[in-house]
Amino acid sequence: MATHASSDLRSVVRRPTPGRVAYDVGARCRAIGISIAVLLIVFVILALI
């Protein structure tokens, strides 16, 4: 049990940077894109009103 947990921890510690950084960048870009789309939609709705 302990060896399995330590190997899991080791694998998590060994490769956080490439996957996690790429995921963070993707999530950030997605959040920025969604917020821009929402702002555009709100602007269009206000312009139509």
mmCIF entry with sequence, helices, sheets and N, C-alpha, C, O atoms, coordinates in Angstrom:
data_MODEL
# 
_entry.id   MODEL 
# 
_entity.id                         1 
_entity.type                       polymer 
_entity.pdbx_number_of_molecules   1 
# 
_entity_poly.entity_id                      1 
_entity_poly.type                           'polypeptide(L)' 
_entity_poly.nstd_linkage                   no 
_entity_poly.nstd_monomer                   no 
_entity_poly.pdbx_seq_one_letter_code       MATHASSDLRSVVRRPTPGRVAYDVGARCRAIGISIAVLLIVFVILALI 
_entity_poly.pdbx_seq_one_letter_code_can   MATHASSDLRSVVRRPTPGRVAYDVGARCRAIGISIAVLLIVFVILALI 
_entity_poly.pdbx_strand_id                 A 
# 
loop_
_entity_poly_seq.entity_id 
_entity_poly_seq.num 
_entity_poly_seq.mon_id 
_entity_poly_seq.hetero 
1 1  MET n 
1 2  ALA n 
1 3  THR n 
1 4  HIS n 
1 5  ALA n 
1 6  SER n 
1 7  SER n 
1 8  ASP n 
1 9  LEU n 
1 10 ARG n 
1 11 SER n 
1 12 VAL n 
1 13 VAL n 
1 14 ARG n 
1 15 ARG n 
1 16 PRO n 
1 17 THR n 
1 18 PRO n 
1 19 GLY n 
1 20 ARG n 
1 21 VAL n 
1 22 ALA n 
1 23 TYR n 
1 24 ASP n 
1 25 VAL n 
1 26 GLY n 
1 27 ALA n 
1 28 ARG n 
1 29 CYS n 
1 30 ARG n 
1 31 ALA n 
1 32 ILE n 
1 33 GLY n 
1 34 ILE n 
1 35 SER n 
1 36 ILE n 
1 37 ALA n 
1 38 VAL n 
1 39 LEU n 
1 40 LEU n 
1 41 ILE n 
1 42 VAL n 
1 43 PHE n 
1 44 VAL n 
1 45 ILE n 
1 46 LEU n 
1 47 ALA n 
1 48 LEU n 
1 49 ILE n 
# 
_struct_asym.id          A 
_struct_asym.entity_id   1 
# 
loop_
_struct_conf.conf_type_id 
_struct_conf.id 
_struct_conf.pdbx_PDB_helix_id 
_struct_conf.beg_label_comp_id 
_struct_conf.beg_label_asym_id 
_struct_conf.beg_label_seq_id 
_struct_conf.pdbx_beg_PDB_ins_code 
_struct_conf.end_label_comp_id 
_struct_conf.end_label_asym_id 
_struct_conf.end_label_seq_id 
_struct_conf.pdbx_end_PDB_ins_code 
_struct_conf.beg_auth_comp_id 
_struct_conf.beg_auth_asym_id 
_struct_conf.beg_auth_seq_id 
_struct_conf.end_auth_comp_id 
_struct_conf.end_auth_asym_id 
_struct_conf.end_auth_seq_id 
_struct_conf.pdbx_PDB_helix_class 
_struct_conf.details 
_struct_conf.pdbx_PDB_helix_length 
HELX_P HELX_P1 AA1 ALA A 2  ? ARG A 14 ? ALA A 2  ARG A 14 1 ? 13 
HELX_P HELX_P2 AA2 THR A 17 ? LEU A 48 ? THR A 17 LEU A 48 1 ? 32 
# 
_struct_conf_type.id          HELX_P 
_struct_conf_type.criteria    ? 
_struct_conf_type.reference   ? 
# 
loop_
_atom_site.group_PDB 
_atom_site.id 
_atom_site.type_symbol 
_atom_site.label_atom_id 
_atom_site.label_alt_id 
_atom_site.label_comp_id 
_atom_site.label_asym_id 
_atom_site.label_entity_id 
_atom_site.label_seq_id 
_atom_site.pdbx_PDB_ins_code 
_atom_site.Cartn_x 
_atom_site.Cartn_y 
_atom_site.Cartn_z 
_atom_site.occupancy 
_atom_site.B_iso_or_equiv 
_atom_site.pdbx_formal_charge 
_atom_site.auth_seq_id 
_atom_site.auth_comp_id 
_atom_site.auth_asym_id 
_atom_site.auth_atom_id 
_atom_site.pdbx_PDB_model_num 
ATOM 1   N N  . MET A 1 1  ? 0.837   -1.201 0.000   1.00 0.00 ? 1  MET A N  1 
ATOM 2   C CA . MET A 1 1  ? 0.000   0.000  0.000   1.00 0.00 ? 1  MET A CA 1 
ATOM 3   C C  . MET A 1 1  ? 0.876   1.257  0.000   1.00 0.00 ? 1  MET A C  1 
ATOM 4   O O  . MET A 1 1  ? 0.665   2.174  -0.794  1.00 0.00 ? 1  MET A O  1 
ATOM 5   N N  . ALA A 1 2  ? 1.867   1.282  0.910   1.00 0.00 ? 2  ALA A N  1 
ATOM 6   C CA . ALA A 1 2  ? 2.724   2.462  1.000   1.00 0.00 ? 2  ALA A CA 1 
ATOM 7   C C  . ALA A 1 2  ? 3.542   2.631  -0.279  1.00 0.00 ? 2  ALA A C  1 
ATOM 8   O O  . ALA A 1 2  ? 3.708   3.746  -0.774  1.00 0.00 ? 2  ALA A O  1 
ATOM 9   N N  . THR A 1 3  ? 4.057   1.508  -0.815  1.00 0.00 ? 3  THR A N  1 
ATOM 10  C CA . THR A 1 3  ? 4.869   1.618  -2.028  1.00 0.00 ? 3  THR A CA 1 
ATOM 11  C C  . THR A 1 3  ? 4.009   2.120  -3.183  1.00 0.00 ? 3  THR A C  1 
ATOM 12  O O  . THR A 1 3  ? 4.467   2.930  -3.988  1.00 0.00 ? 3  THR A O  1 
ATOM 13  N N  . HIS A 1 4  ? 2.780   1.652  -3.272  1.00 0.00 ? 4  HIS A N  1 
ATOM 14  C CA . HIS A 1 4  ? 1.895   2.102  -4.352  1.00 0.00 ? 4  HIS A CA 1 
ATOM 15  C C  . HIS A 1 4  ? 1.619   3.602  -4.227  1.00 0.00 ? 4  HIS A C  1 
ATOM 16  O O  . HIS A 1 4  ? 1.654   4.331  -5.218  1.00 0.00 ? 4  HIS A O  1 
ATOM 17  N N  . ALA A 1 5  ? 1.343   4.054  -3.003  1.00 0.00 ? 5  ALA A N  1 
ATOM 18  C CA . ALA A 1 5  ? 1.063   5.481  -2.796  1.00 0.00 ? 5  ALA A CA 1 
ATOM 19  C C  . ALA A 1 5  ? 2.304   6.315  -3.102  1.00 0.00 ? 5  ALA A C  1 
ATOM 20  O O  . ALA A 1 5  ? 2.203   7.372  -3.725  1.00 0.00 ? 5  ALA A O  1 
ATOM 21  N N  . SER A 1 6  ? 3.475   5.846  -2.667  1.00 0.00 ? 6  SER A N  1 
ATOM 22  C CA . SER A 1 6  ? 4.687   6.631  -2.905  1.00 0.00 ? 6  SER A CA 1 
ATOM 23  C C  . SER A 1 6  ? 4.998   6.675  -4.399  1.00 0.00 ? 6  SER A C  1 
ATOM 24  O O  . SER A 1 6  ? 5.458   7.702  -4.898  1.00 0.00 ? 6  SER A O  1 
ATOM 25  N N  . SER A 1 7  ? 4.754   5.577  -5.123  1.00 0.00 ? 7  SER A N  1 
ATOM 26  C CA . SER A 1 7  ? 5.006   5.607  -6.563  1.00 0.00 ? 7  SER A CA 1 
ATOM 27  C C  . SER A 1 7  ? 4.021   6.545  -7.250  1.00 0.00 ? 7  SER A C  1 
ATOM 28  O O  . SER A 1 7  ? 4.394   7.235  -8.199  1.00 0.00 ? 7  SER A O  1 
ATOM 29  N N  . ASP A 1 8  ? 2.768   6.586  -6.790  1.00 0.00 ? 8  ASP A N  1 
ATOM 30  C CA . ASP A 1 8  ? 1.803   7.535  -7.343  1.00 0.00 ? 8  ASP A CA 1 
ATOM 31  C C  . ASP A 1 8  ? 2.256   8.963  -7.084  1.00 0.00 ? 8  ASP A C  1 
ATOM 32  O O  . ASP A 1 8  ? 2.219   9.806  -7.980  1.00 0.00 ? 8  ASP A O  1 
ATOM 33  N N  . LEU A 1 9  ? 2.687   9.231  -5.845  1.00 0.00 ? 9  LEU A N  1 
ATOM 34  C CA . LEU A 1 9  ? 3.157   10.576 -5.513  1.00 0.00 ? 9  LEU A CA 1 
ATOM 35  C C  . LEU A 1 9  ? 4.370   10.943 -6.361  1.00 0.00 ? 9  LEU A C  1 
ATOM 36  O O  . LEU A 1 9  ? 4.491   12.073 -6.835  1.00 0.00 ? 9  LEU A O  1 
ATOM 37  N N  . ARG A 1 10 ? 5.270   9.972  -6.548  1.00 0.00 ? 10 ARG A N  1 
ATOM 38  C CA . ARG A 1 10 ? 6.467   10.244 -7.327  1.00 0.00 ? 10 ARG A CA 1 
ATOM 39  C C  . ARG A 1 10 ? 6.099   10.569 -8.775  1.00 0.00 ? 10 ARG A C  1 
ATOM 40  O O  . ARG A 1 10 ? 6.659   11.492 -9.366  1.00 0.00 ? 10 ARG A O  1 
ATOM 41  N N  . SER A 1 11 ? 5.163   9.816  -9.344  1.00 0.00 ? 11 SER A N  1 
ATOM 42  C CA . SER A 1 11 ? 4.780   10.077 -10.730 1.00 0.00 ? 11 SER A CA 1 
ATOM 43  C C  . SER A 1 11 ? 4.074   11.426 -10.845 1.00 0.00 ? 11 SER A C  1 
ATOM 44  O O  . SER A 1 11 ? 4.231   12.121 -11.849 1.00 0.00 ? 11 SER A O  1 
ATOM 45  N N  . VAL A 1 12 ? 3.302   11.801 -9.831  1.00 0.00 ? 12 VAL A N  1 
ATOM 46  C CA . VAL A 1 12 ? 2.632   13.103 -9.852  1.00 0.00 ? 12 VAL A CA 1 
ATOM 47  C C  . VAL A 1 12 ? 3.659   14.222 -9.741  1.00 0.00 ? 12 VAL A C  1 
ATOM 48  O O  . VAL A 1 12 ? 3.570   15.231 -10.441 1.00 0.00 ? 12 VAL A O  1 
ATOM 49  N N  . VAL A 1 13 ? 4.649   14.033 -8.840  1.00 0.00 ? 13 VAL A N  1 
ATOM 50  C CA . VAL A 1 13 ? 5.664   15.072 -8.649  1.00 0.00 ? 13 VAL A CA 1 
ATOM 51  C C  . VAL A 1 13 ? 6.561   15.167 -9.876  1.00 0.00 ? 13 VAL A C  1 
ATOM 52  O O  . VAL A 1 13 ? 7.033   16.252 -10.216 1.00 0.00 ? 13 VAL A O  1 
ATOM 53  N N  . ARG A 1 14 ? 6.799   14.041 -10.542 1.00 0.00 ? 14 ARG A N  1 
ATOM 54  C CA . ARG A 1 14 ? 7.776   14.035 -11.622 1.00 0.00 ? 14 ARG A CA 1 
ATOM 55  C C  . ARG A 1 14 ? 7.282   14.837 -12.826 1.00 0.00 ? 14 ARG A C  1 
ATOM 56  O O  . ARG A 1 14 ? 8.071   15.545 -13.452 1.00 0.00 ? 14 ARG A O  1 
ATOM 57  N N  . ARG A 1 15 ? 6.001   14.742 -13.160 1.00 0.00 ? 15 ARG A N  1 
ATOM 58  C CA . ARG A 1 15 ? 5.555   15.393 -14.397 1.00 0.00 ? 15 ARG A CA 1 
ATOM 59  C C  . ARG A 1 15 ? 4.378   16.352 -14.163 1.00 0.00 ? 15 ARG A C  1 
ATOM 60  O O  . ARG A 1 15 ? 3.327   16.181 -14.780 1.00 0.00 ? 15 ARG A O  1 
ATOM 61  N N  . PRO A 1 16 ? 4.529   17.350 -13.292 1.00 0.00 ? 16 PRO A N  1 
ATOM 62  C CA . PRO A 1 16 ? 3.455   18.342 -13.209 1.00 0.00 ? 16 PRO A CA 1 
ATOM 63  C C  . PRO A 1 16 ? 3.592   19.410 -14.287 1.00 0.00 ? 16 PRO A C  1 
ATOM 64  O O  . PRO A 1 16 ? 2.596   19.944 -14.773 1.00 0.00 ? 16 PRO A O  1 
ATOM 65  N N  . THR A 1 17 ? 4.855   19.721 -14.664 1.00 0.00 ? 17 THR A N  1 
ATOM 66  C CA . THR A 1 17 ? 5.079   20.926 -15.461 1.00 0.00 ? 17 THR A CA 1 
ATOM 67  C C  . THR A 1 17 ? 4.481   20.865 -16.867 1.00 0.00 ? 17 THR A C  1 
ATOM 68  O O  . THR A 1 17 ? 3.674   21.738 -17.186 1.00 0.00 ? 17 THR A O  1 
ATOM 69  N N  . PRO A 1 18 ? 4.812   19.904 -17.731 1.00 0.00 ? 18 PRO A N  1 
ATOM 70  C CA . PRO A 1 18 ? 4.309   20.039 -19.101 1.00 0.00 ? 18 PRO A CA 1 
ATOM 71  C C  . PRO A 1 18 ? 2.794   19.934 -19.183 1.00 0.00 ? 18 PRO A C  1 
ATOM 72  O O  . PRO A 1 18 ? 2.141   20.783 -19.790 1.00 0.00 ? 18 PRO A O  1 
ATOM 73  N N  . GLY A 1 19 ? 2.231   18.887 -18.571 1.00 0.00 ? 19 GLY A N  1 
ATOM 74  C CA . GLY A 1 19 ? 0.790   18.689 -18.673 1.00 0.00 ? 19 GLY A CA 1 
ATOM 75  C C  . GLY A 1 19 ? 0.010   19.772 -17.961 1.00 0.00 ? 19 GLY A C  1 
ATOM 76  O O  . GLY A 1 19 ? -0.952  20.316 -18.502 1.00 0.00 ? 19 GLY A O  1 
ATOM 77  N N  . ARG A 1 20 ? 0.430   20.084 -16.740 1.00 0.00 ? 20 ARG A N  1 
ATOM 78  C CA . ARG A 1 20 ? -0.349  21.037 -15.944 1.00 0.00 ? 20 ARG A CA 1 
ATOM 79  C C  . ARG A 1 20 ? -0.239  22.443 -16.520 1.00 0.00 ? 20 ARG A C  1 
ATOM 80  O O  . ARG A 1 20 ? -1.221  23.185 -16.546 1.00 0.00 ? 20 ARG A O  1 
ATOM 81  N N  . VAL A 1 21 ? 0.961   22.813 -16.984 1.00 0.00 ? 21 VAL A N  1 
ATOM 82  C CA . VAL A 1 21 ? 1.126   24.147 -17.572 1.00 0.00 ? 21 VAL A CA 1 
ATOM 83  C C  . VAL A 1 21 ? 0.296   24.257 -18.839 1.00 0.00 ? 21 VAL A C  1 
ATOM 84  O O  . VAL A 1 21 ? -0.371  25.268 -19.060 1.00 0.00 ? 21 VAL A O  1 
ATOM 85  N N  . ALA A 1 22 ? 0.332   23.217 -19.678 1.00 0.00 ? 22 ALA A N  1 
ATOM 86  C CA . ALA A 1 22 ? -0.467  23.250 -20.900 1.00 0.00 ? 22 ALA A CA 1 
ATOM 87  C C  . ALA A 1 22 ? -1.952  23.329 -20.560 1.00 0.00 ? 22 ALA A C  1 
ATOM 88  O O  . ALA A 1 22 ? -2.704  24.051 -21.215 1.00 0.00 ? 22 ALA A O  1 
ATOM 89  N N  . TYR A 1 23 ? -2.374  22.587 -19.533 1.00 0.00 ? 23 TYR A N  1 
ATOM 90  C CA . TYR A 1 23 ? -3.785  22.624 -19.150 1.00 0.00 ? 23 TYR A CA 1 
ATOM 91  C C  . TYR A 1 23 ? -4.158  23.998 -18.609 1.00 0.00 ? 23 TYR A C  1 
ATOM 92  O O  . TYR A 1 23 ? -5.228  24.521 -18.923 1.00 0.00 ? 23 TYR A O  1 
ATOM 93  N N  . ASP A 1 24 ? -3.270  24.591 -17.787 1.00 0.00 ? 24 ASP A N  1 
ATOM 94  C CA . ASP A 1 24 ? -3.549  25.931 -17.253 1.00 0.00 ? 24 ASP A CA 1 
ATOM 95  C C  . ASP A 1 24 ? -3.668  26.943 -18.377 1.00 0.00 ? 24 ASP A C  1 
ATOM 96  O O  . ASP A 1 24 ? -4.576  27.774 -18.376 1.00 0.00 ? 24 ASP A O  1 
ATOM 97  N N  . VAL A 1 25 ? -2.749  26.876 -19.343 1.00 0.00 ? 25 VAL A N  1 
ATOM 98  C CA . VAL A 1 25 ? -2.790  27.819 -20.463 1.00 0.00 ? 25 VAL A CA 1 
ATOM 99  C C  . VAL A 1 25 ? -4.067  27.611 -21.263 1.00 0.00 ? 25 VAL A C  1 
ATOM 100 O O  . VAL A 1 25 ? -4.717  28.579 -21.658 1.00 0.00 ? 25 VAL A O  1 
ATOM 101 N N  . GLY A 1 26 ? -4.434  26.344 -21.507 1.00 0.00 ? 26 GLY A N  1 
ATOM 102 C CA . GLY A 1 26 ? -5.662  26.075 -22.247 1.00 0.00 ? 26 GLY A CA 1 
ATOM 103 C C  . GLY A 1 26 ? -6.889  26.568 -21.508 1.00 0.00 ? 26 GLY A C  1 
ATOM 104 O O  . GLY A 1 26 ? -7.791  27.149 -22.112 1.00 0.00 ? 26 GLY A O  1 
ATOM 105 N N  . ALA A 1 27 ? -6.929  26.338 -20.199 1.00 0.00 ? 27 ALA A N  1 
ATOM 106 C CA . ALA A 1 27 ? -8.083  26.785 -19.417 1.00 0.00 ? 27 ALA A CA 1 
ATOM 107 C C  . ALA A 1 27 ? -8.154  28.301 -19.397 1.00 0.00 ? 27 ALA A C  1 
ATOM 108 O O  . ALA A 1 27 ? -9.238  28.877 -19.487 1.00 0.00 ? 27 ALA A O  1 
ATOM 109 N N  . ARG A 1 28 ? -6.990  28.958 -19.277 1.00 0.00 ? 28 ARG A N  1 
ATOM 110 C CA . ARG A 1 28 ? -6.971  30.423 -19.266 1.00 0.00 ? 28 ARG A CA 1 
ATOM 111 C C  . ARG A 1 28 ? -7.457  30.971 -20.604 1.00 0.00 ? 28 ARG A C  1 
ATOM 112 O O  . ARG A 1 28 ? -8.279  31.886 -20.643 1.00 0.00 ? 28 ARG A O  1 
ATOM 113 N N  . CYS A 1 29 ? -6.944  30.406 -21.705 1.00 0.00 ? 29 CYS A N  1 
ATOM 114 C CA . CYS A 1 29 ? -7.370  30.878 -23.025 1.00 0.00 ? 29 CYS A CA 1 
ATOM 115 C C  . CYS A 1 29 ? -8.855  30.639 -23.220 1.00 0.00 ? 29 CYS A C  1 
ATOM 116 O O  . CYS A 1 29 ? -9.554  31.478 -23.787 1.00 0.00 ? 29 CYS A O  1 
ATOM 117 N N  . ARG A 1 30 ? -9.343  29.485 -22.748 1.00 0.00 ? 30 ARG A N  1 
ATOM 118 C CA . ARG A 1 30 ? -10.764 29.184 -22.896 1.00 0.00 ? 30 ARG A CA 1 
ATOM 119 C C  . ARG A 1 30 ? -11.597 30.168 -22.081 1.00 0.00 ? 30 ARG A C  1 
ATOM 120 O O  . ARG A 1 30 ? -12.624 30.656 -22.554 1.00 0.00 ? 30 ARG A O  1 
ATOM 121 N N  . ALA A 1 31 ? -11.157 30.462 -20.853 1.00 0.00 ? 31 ALA A N  1 
ATOM 122 C CA . ALA A 1 31 ? -11.901 31.405 -20.011 1.00 0.00 ? 31 ALA A CA 1 
ATOM 123 C C  . ALA A 1 31 ? -11.909 32.788 -20.648 1.00 0.00 ? 31 ALA A C  1 
ATOM 124 O O  . ALA A 1 31 ? -12.936 33.467 -20.647 1.00 0.00 ? 31 ALA A O  1 
ATOM 125 N N  . ILE A 1 32 ? -10.768 33.210 -21.191 1.00 0.00 ? 32 ILE A N  1 
ATOM 126 C CA . ILE A 1 32 ? -10.700 34.526 -21.841 1.00 0.00 ? 32 ILE A CA 1 
ATOM 127 C C  . ILE A 1 32 ? -11.614 34.542 -23.064 1.00 0.00 ? 32 ILE A C  1 
ATOM 128 O O  . ILE A 1 32 ? -12.335 35.514 -23.288 1.00 0.00 ? 32 ILE A O  1 
ATOM 129 N N  . GLY A 1 33 ? -11.585 33.471 -23.854 1.00 0.00 ? 33 GLY A N  1 
ATOM 130 C CA . GLY A 1 33 ? -12.442 33.413 -25.037 1.00 0.00 ? 33 GLY A CA 1 
ATOM 131 C C  . GLY A 1 33 ? -13.910 33.438 -24.674 1.00 0.00 ? 33 GLY A C  1 
ATOM 132 O O  . GLY A 1 33 ? -14.703 34.114 -25.329 1.00 0.00 ? 33 GLY A O  1 
ATOM 133 N N  . ILE A 1 34 ? -14.281 32.702 -23.629 1.00 0.00 ? 34 ILE A N  1 
ATOM 134 C CA . ILE A 1 34 ? -15.684 32.679 -23.203 1.00 0.00 ? 34 ILE A CA 1 
ATOM 135 C C  . ILE A 1 34 ? -16.104 34.057 -22.713 1.00 0.00 ? 34 ILE A C  1 
ATOM 136 O O  . ILE A 1 34 ? -17.199 34.520 -23.031 1.00 0.00 ? 34 ILE A O  1 
ATOM 137 N N  . SER A 1 35 ? -15.246 34.717 -21.943 1.00 0.00 ? 35 SER A N  1 
ATOM 138 C CA . SER A 1 35 ? -15.605 36.043 -21.425 1.00 0.00 ? 35 SER A CA 1 
ATOM 139 C C  . SER A 1 35 ? -15.737 37.044 -22.566 1.00 0.00 ? 35 SER A C  1 
ATOM 140 O O  . SER A 1 35 ? -16.637 37.884 -22.544 1.00 0.00 ? 35 SER A O  1 
ATOM 141 N N  . ILE A 1 36 ? -14.853 36.971 -23.569 1.00 0.00 ? 36 ILE A N  1 
ATOM 142 C CA . ILE A 1 36 ? -14.954 37.874 -24.716 1.00 0.00 ? 36 ILE A CA 1 
ATOM 143 C C  . ILE A 1 36 ? -16.249 37.603 -25.477 1.00 0.00 ? 36 ILE A C  1 
ATOM 144 O O  . ILE A 1 36 ? -16.933 38.539 -25.891 1.00 0.00 ? 36 ILE A O  1 
ATOM 145 N N  . ALA A 1 37 ? -16.589 36.323 -25.662 1.00 0.00 ? 37 ALA A N  1 
ATOM 146 C CA . ALA A 1 37 ? -17.825 35.988 -26.364 1.00 0.00 ? 37 ALA A CA 1 
ATOM 147 C C  . ALA A 1 37 ? -19.034 36.511 -25.603 1.00 0.00 ? 37 ALA A C  1 
ATOM 148 O O  . ALA A 1 37 ? -19.969 37.037 -26.208 1.00 0.00 ? 37 ALA A O  1 
ATOM 149 N N  . VAL A 1 38 ? -19.023 36.372 -24.281 1.00 0.00 ? 38 VAL A N  1 
ATOM 150 C CA . VAL A 1 38 ? -20.146 36.864 -23.470 1.00 0.00 ? 38 VAL A CA 1 
ATOM 151 C C  . VAL A 1 38 ? -20.250 38.381 -23.587 1.00 0.00 ? 38 VAL A C  1 
ATOM 152 O O  . VAL A 1 38 ? -21.348 38.918 -23.728 1.00 0.00 ? 38 VAL A O  1 
ATOM 153 N N  . LEU A 1 39 ? -19.117 39.071 -23.529 1.00 0.00 ? 39 LEU A N  1 
ATOM 154 C CA . LEU A 1 39 ? -19.143 40.532 -23.664 1.00 0.00 ? 39 LEU A CA 1 
ATOM 155 C C  . LEU A 1 39 ? -19.678 40.938 -25.034 1.00 0.00 ? 39 LEU A C  1 
ATOM 156 O O  . LEU A 1 39 ? -20.456 41.887 -25.135 1.00 0.00 ? 39 LEU A O  1 
ATOM 157 N N  . LEU A 1 40 ? -19.273 40.236 -26.084 1.00 0.00 ? 40 LEU A N  1 
ATOM 158 C CA . LEU A 1 40 ? -19.780 40.550 -27.419 1.00 0.00 ? 40 LEU A CA 1 
ATOM 159 C C  . LEU A 1 40 ? -21.281 40.326 -27.498 1.00 0.00 ? 40 LEU A C  1 
ATOM 160 O O  . LEU A 1 40 ? -22.001 41.139 -28.078 1.00 0.00 ? 40 LEU A O  1 
ATOM 161 N N  . ILE A 1 41 ? -21.763 39.223 -26.917 1.00 0.00 ? 41 ILE A N  1 
ATOM 162 C CA . ILE A 1 41 ? -23.194 38.931 -26.946 1.00 0.00 ? 41 ILE A CA 1 
ATOM 163 C C  . ILE A 1 41 ? -23.961 40.011 -26.196 1.00 0.00 ? 41 ILE A C  1 
ATOM 164 O O  . ILE A 1 41 ? -24.993 40.485 -26.669 1.00 0.00 ? 41 ILE A O  1 
ATOM 165 N N  . VAL A 1 42 ? -23.458 40.402 -25.024 1.00 0.00 ? 42 VAL A N  1 
ATOM 166 C CA . VAL A 1 42 ? -24.124 41.456 -24.249 1.00 0.00 ? 42 VAL A CA 1 
ATOM 167 C C  . VAL A 1 42 ? -24.130 42.762 -25.033 1.00 0.00 ? 42 VAL A C  1 
ATOM 168 O O  . VAL A 1 42 ? -25.136 43.472 -25.046 1.00 0.00 ? 42 VAL A O  1 
ATOM 169 N N  . PHE A 1 43 ? -23.018 43.086 -25.687 1.00 0.00 ? 43 PHE A N  1 
ATOM 170 C CA . PHE A 1 43 ? -22.944 44.320 -26.471 1.00 0.00 ? 43 PHE A CA 1 
ATOM 171 C C  . PHE A 1 43 ? -23.946 44.290 -27.624 1.00 0.00 ? 43 PHE A C  1 
ATOM 172 O O  . PHE A 1 43 ? -24.613 45.290 -27.892 1.00 0.00 ? 43 PHE A O  1 
ATOM 173 N N  . VAL A 1 44 ? -24.056 43.147 -28.307 1.00 0.00 ? 44 VAL A N  1 
ATOM 174 C CA . VAL A 1 44 ? -25.005 43.026 -29.416 1.00 0.00 ? 44 VAL A CA 1 
ATOM 175 C C  . VAL A 1 44 ? -26.428 43.171 -28.906 1.00 0.00 ? 44 VAL A C  1 
ATOM 176 O O  . VAL A 1 44 ? -27.244 43.848 -29.531 1.00 0.00 ? 44 VAL A O  1 
ATOM 177 N N  . ILE A 1 45 ? -26.736 42.541 -27.773 1.00 0.00 ? 45 ILE A N  1 
ATOM 178 C CA . ILE A 1 45 ? -28.094 42.643 -27.215 1.00 0.00 ? 45 ILE A CA 1 
ATOM 179 C C  . ILE A 1 45 ? -28.397 44.094 -26.850 1.00 0.00 ? 45 ILE A C  1 
ATOM 180 O O  . ILE A 1 45 ? -29.486 44.591 -27.140 1.00 0.00 ? 45 ILE A O  1 
ATOM 181 N N  . LEU A 1 46 ? -27.448 44.772 -26.219 1.00 0.00 ? 46 LEU A N  1 
ATOM 182 C CA . LEU A 1 46 ? -27.667 46.177 -25.858 1.00 0.00 ? 46 LEU A CA 1 
ATOM 183 C C  . LEU A 1 46 ? -27.810 47.044 -27.108 1.00 0.00 ? 46 LEU A C  1 
ATOM 184 O O  . LEU A 1 46 ? -28.613 47.977 -27.122 1.00 0.00 ? 46 LEU A O  1 
ATOM 185 N N  . ALA A 1 47 ? -27.047 46.748 -28.148 1.00 0.00 ? 47 ALA A N  1 
ATOM 186 C CA . ALA A 1 47 ? -27.145 47.526 -29.382 1.00 0.00 ? 47 ALA A CA 1 
ATOM 187 C C  . ALA A 1 47 ? -28.504 47.305 -30.043 1.00 0.00 ? 47 ALA A C  1 
ATOM 188 O O  . ALA A 1 47 ? -29.076 48.234 -30.612 1.00 0.00 ? 47 ALA A O  1 
ATOM 189 N N  . LEU A 1 48 ? -29.019 46.087 -29.971 1.00 0.00 ? 48 LEU A N  1 
ATOM 190 C CA . LEU A 1 48 ? -30.328 45.807 -30.569 1.00 0.00 ? 48 LEU A CA 1 
ATOM 191 C C  . LEU A 1 48 ? -31.440 46.484 -29.784 1.00 0.00 ? 48 LEU A C  1 
ATOM 192 O O  . LEU A 1 48 ? -32.444 46.902 -30.361 1.00 0.00 ? 48 LEU A O  1 
ATOM 193 N N  . ILE A 1 49 ? -31.267 46.595 -28.475 1.00 0.00 ? 49 ILE A N  1 
ATOM 194 C CA . ILE A 1 49 ? -32.283 47.278 -27.667 1.00 0.00 ? 49 ILE A CA 1 
ATOM 195 C C  . ILE A 1 49 ? -32.198 48.765 -27.974 1.00 0.00 ? 49 ILE A C  1 
ATOM 196 O O  . ILE A 1 49 ? -32.957 49.556 -27.414 1.00 0.00 ? 49 ILE A O  1 
# 
